Amino acid sequence: MINITLPDGSVRQFEKGTTAMQVALSISEGLARNVLAAEVNGEVWDASRAIEQDSTVKLLTWNDDKGKSTFWHSSAHLLAEALEALYPGIKFGIGPAIETGFYYDVDFGDREFSSDDFKQIEDKMLELAKQKEVFERRAVSKKEALDYFTEKGDEYKLDLIKDLEDGSITFYSQGNFTDLCRGPHIPNTGFIKAIKLTNVAGAYWRGDESRKQLTRIYGVTFPKASELTDYLKFIEEAKKRDHRKLGKELELFAFSEKVGAGLPLWLPKGTALRQKLQDFLQKAQLKAGYEPVITPHIGNKNLYITSGHYEKYGADAFQPIHTPVEGEEFFLKPMNCPHHCEIYKTKPRSYKDLPVRFAEFGTVYRYEQSGELHGLTRVRGFTQDDAHLFCRPDQVKDEFKKVIDLVLYVFGALGFEDFTAQVSLRDPENRSKYIGSDENWALAESAIIEAAAEKGLNTVVEYGEAAFYGPKLDFMVKDALGRKWQLGTIQVDYNLPERFELEYTGSDNQKHRPVMIHRAPFGSLERFVAVLIEHCGGQFPLWLAPEQFIVLPVSEKYEEYAQNLLDSLNNSDIRGLIDLRDEKVGRKIRDAEVKKLPYMLIVGEKEMESGTISVRKHGSVDLGSMTAEEFRDLLIKEITV
C-alpha cells in the first residue's frame, strides 16, 4: 500500500500502482468526471498514470491553471490529428499550450493555407473529439523514435529527438495520430466540446530566421459551448481596446518602416501622456530619496562583458558598432544597470552614505525577432523607469519594502487593483543559466520572500523565472478584461557588485560589497502605456489624459468667446483644445466622443450672453450649464481625487 496526501492534508491509503483518476473516483464520481490531470509531487501527470510510491496528489480540473494548460496541450494534438487527416503528408514542429489556448507549427509544403480553412478544420476536430479517443502514453527508445519519424519523413521531429537523451523519450497517441511528447494529457478527447481557431501566422523553425518559416495555427477550446460564447464576446471587447488600434485613433504613437520595425515614434499626444507618467513617478522618486542620473545609449563592449549582459543578451542585441579604432567595439545598451554601477564607482563610499539610489528613464535596445514584435508590448527600443539602489546587507529588506510601497502607489494611482506578486526564483534543475554563488542567491531569495510576507502581498512562487543575476518580485497585474500582464519588477542582486568590484568602507574601516536592488514600477514605458490603453479602453484618468477638455463653438460667431475661454482654462494648469472646423456641433460632439476626450464645452449665443458654458462628459453625460470657474474647480477636484 502507498499513502496519498491530498491538498487538505488528509492521507489515504491505496494499492501501489493506483492512478489519480482512481483517487478521484474514491472521493466522488462527479469529481472524477471533471479531472483532467493530476499534480503528483509537484509534477503534472496524466490522470491514468500509475503512482508507485507515497505521494502528494492534487487533482486538476478546468478551474486550475495547470488543468487548463493540459486541456489546451491535448487540444493542440487534436488539431494536429485533424490536420493530418485533411492534409496527408504535412509535417509538424511543436504544439504547446499557451496562456490563451494553444498553437501548432506546421509545414504544409506547397499547399496554400489561410484562415478560410479554419471552419473545415474545426469541424474535423469536433468530429474526432466526439469519438472520445484516449490519449495513450508510451516510453520509447531513441532509436525507435528516430526510426518512426524517419519513416514518416518528419525532419522537425527528428531535429527535436537528436537533443533528447535515451530513456527520457515518450510518444502519445490518440486515434490514428502519434506525436513526440512529454505530456501530460487529458484522459480522452471527449472533454473538448467547443473549438475556435483564432489566428494564423508565420514562425521560423526554432525561432531561427535562417531556417524555414512554418505556419503557426492558433486556437482555443473549452469544455462547454457557453464558455466559447463568452470567450468570443471577450475577444470582441479586446479588439475594441487593442492599443494598436486606439493608439492610431487617439494619435498617440506610430511606426515607420523607414525608421525601422519595433522602434515606436511618439506623437505629440502620446508624448504628453508619457511625460505625465514620467513626471508622476519622478516626483514620487525624489520624495523617496532617489537621485536622477543620465547615461549614454551605447557602451563599450567590455562594459557588458564585465556585467555578463554580453554573454546573456548577445544574441538579442544589435550587432556591434565598430569605430575607426581597430578592435574597438560599442553596443547599444541592453540594460542600464552596468552604467549605474560605474556611476557608483565615481567616488569612495562610506557605510554612512548608503543607501544610494540612482534613477533614470533610460532607453535600451534589444533585437527582438520580427515575428515577435507586437505594437508597444514587444519592441526593439524601449525606455525603462529604471533605478538601482546600492545598500548594506542589513538594509536590503527595508529598502525592498520601500520599493514595494512605491510600486503599490503607482498601481493605485492608475487603477490597477487586481494583481499578484510573483516571487521568481532560480530553476533548481538548471543553475548553469545563472551567475553568482549559491550563498548569495540564498540571501537574496530569503530577503524577497520575507519582505513580500511582511507587506502582506498575495504571492505565488515560480521557479526558473529569476533574472540571470538574481531573484525578483514581479507584479502580475490583471486588466479590465482579466488578462495578466507582468508590469513592475524588483530584483535583489549580489552579483553585479562582485563583477564590478563595488565597495564601501564599513564601520570597521574595512572594505565591503554593497547589495544592489534593481526596480522598475512601470517595467517599460512602452509596455506600460500599451497595457494602460487596453485597461481603460483609451479613457485615461483625468490627471493623465493628454487633453482634458475640448471647446466646441456652435458657429464661427462664437469662436472668439471660445478662444478666450480656452486661454483662461489653459492658464489654470488644465489642458484642452478647441475645434474650429466648419462642421455642425453634432458632428464635433461625435468626433470628440470617438477621441475619448473627457469633457466637451459647448458654447453658443446663450452661453456667450450669460458668460457660461454647457458641459458634457464623455459617454453622453450632460452636466448642464456652469461658469468657467466652476468647471475649472470641477476638474481640479477630480484630478486631486
C-alpha positions, 0 to 999 in steps of 0.5 A: 500500500502507498499513502496519498496526501491530498491538498487538505492534508488528509492521507489515504491509503491505496494499492501501489500502482493506483492512478489519480483518476482512481483517487478521484473516483474514491472521493466522488464520481462527479469529481472524477468526471471533471479531472483532467490531470493530476499534480503528483509531487509537484509534477503534472501527470496524466490522470491514468498514470500509475503512482508507485510510491507515497505521494502528494496528489492534487487533482486538476480540473478546468478551474486550475491553471495547470488543468487548463494548460493540459486541456489546451496541450491535448487540444493542440494534438487534436488539431494536429490529428485533424490536420493530418487527416485533411492534409496527408503528408504535412509535417509538424514542429511543436504544439504547446499550450499557451496562456490563451489556448494553444498553437501548432507549427506546421509545414504544409509544403506547397499547399496554400493555407489561410484562415478560410480553412479554419471552419473545415478544420474545426469541424474535423476536430469536433468530429474526432473529439466526439469519438472520445479517443484516449490519449495513450502514453508510451516510453520509447527508445531513441532509436525507435523514435528516430526510426518512426519519424524517419519513416514518416519523413518528419525532419522537425521531429527528428531535429527535436529527438537528436537533443533528447537523451535515451530513456527520457523519450515518450510518444502519445497517441490518440486515434490514428495520430502519434506525436513526440511528447512529454505530456501530460494529457487529458484522459480522452478527447471527449472533454473538448466540446467547443473549438475556435481557431483564432489566428494564423501566422508565420514562425521560423523553425526554432525561432531561427530566421535562417531556417524555414518559416512554418505556419503557426495555427492558433486556437482555443477550446473549452469544455462547454459551448457557453464558455466559447460564447463568452470567450468570443464576446471577450475577444470582441471587447479586446479588439475594441481596446487593442492599443494598436488600434486606439493608439492610431485613433487617439494619435498617440504613437506610430511606426515607420518602416523607414525608421525601422520595425519595433522602434515606436515614434511618439506623437505629440499626444502620446508624448504628453501622456508619457511625460505625465507618467514620467513626471508622476513617478519622478516626483514620487522618486525624489520624495523617496530619496532617489537621485536622477542620473543620465547615461549614454545609449551605447557602451563599450563592449567590455562594459557588458562583458564585465556585467555578463549582459554580453554573454546573456543578451548577445544574441538579442542585441544589435550587432556591434558598432565598430569605430575607426579604432581597430578592435574597438567595439560599442553596443547599444545598451541592453540594460542600464544597470552596468552604467549605474554601477560605474556611476557608483564607482565615481567616488569612495563610499562610506557605510554612512552614505548608503543607501544610494539610489540612482534613477533614470528613464533610460532607453535600451535596445534589444533585437527582438525577432520580427515575428515577435514584435507586437505594437508597444508590448514587444519592441526593439527600443524601449525606455525603462523607469529604471533605478538601482539602489546600492545598500548594506546587507542589513538594509536590503529588506527595508529598502525592498519594502520601500520599493514595494510601497512605491510600486503599490502607489503607482498601481493605485494611482492608475487603477490597477487593483487586481494583481499578484506578486510573483516571487521568481526564483532560480530553476533548481534543475538548471543553475548553469543559466545563472551567475553568482554563488549559491550563498548569495542567491540564498540571501537574496531569495530569503530577503524577497520572500520575507519582505513580500510576507511582511507587506502582506502581498498575495504571492505565488512562487515560480521557479526558473523565472529569476533574472540571470543575476538574481531573484525578483518580485514581479507584479502580475497585474490583471486588466479590465478584461482579466488578462495578466500582464507582468508590469513592475519588477524588483530584483535583489542582486549580489552579483553585479557588485562582485563583477564590478568590484563595488565597495564601501568602507564599513564601520570597521574601516574595512572594505565591503560589497554593497547589495544592489536592488534593481526596480522598475514600477512601470517595467517599460514605458512602452509596455506600460502605456500599451497595457494602460490603453487596453485597461481603460479602453483609451479613457485615461484618468483625468490627471493623465489624459493628454487633453482634458477638455475640448471647446466646441463653438456652435458657429464661427460667431462664437469662436472668439468667446471660445478662444478666450475661454480656452486661454483662461482654462489653459492658464489654470494648469488644465489642458484642452483644445478647441475645434474650429472646423466648419462642421455642425456641433453634432458632428464635433460632439461625435468626433470628440466622443470617438477621441475619448476626450473627457469633457466637451464645452459647448458654447453658443449665443446663450452661453456667450450672453450669460458668460457660461458654458454647457458641459458634457462628459464623455459617454453622453453625460450632460452636466448642464450649464456652469461658469468657467470657474466652476468647471475649472474647480470641477476638474481640479477636484477630480484630478486631486481625487 
